[in-house]
Amino acid sequence: MSTITIGVDLAKSTFSTCEVDDAGHVLRRQDLGREAFALWLAQRPAGSVVAMEACSGAHHWARRCLEYGLQPRLMAAQFVTPFRKSRNAKNDRNDAEAIATAARQGNMRFVPVKDVDQQVRLSWHRVRARRLQD
């Protein structure tokens, strides 16, 4: 059985996905709403790698991936940029493919998945820092 890497470009309401096989060939691209994305994730084979650019929402979806037996990989956006095919054709579908391609690199650095308590503490630090600036 081949390993599938799924690149996901998260947005407010529609998520773009790109499934890539072992050889790096694109198998399928899809745009899904939030509820459809959650159902779609649950149907992916266990052990599939789900890659996303790191943000607060990505940590939520990474925790969901762990519940489904998937392997979430979060990357800083700056590490994904070199894998975009074209600077002129920046769109969600191309970003999803770049994320999947970046996740397959052997030397890629991934961000650890934060639990809810860690994210709450981080938000309090940001509020406190913002308060001190005013």
Sequence and secondary structure as in RCSB ss.txt:
>XXXX:A:sequence
MSTITIGVDLAKSTFSTCEVDDAGHVLRRQDLGREAFALWLAQRPAGSVVAMEACSGAHHWARRCLEYGLQPRLM
AAQFVTPFRKSRNAKNDRNDAEAIATAARQGNMRFVPVKDVDQQVRLSWHRVRARRLQD
>XXXX:A:secstr
    EEEEE  SSEEEEEEE TTS EEEEEEEEHHHHHHHHHTS TT EEEEE SHHHHHHHHHHHHTT EEEEE
 HHHHGGG S STT  HHHHHHHHHHHHT TT   B    HHHHHHHHHHHHHHHHHH 
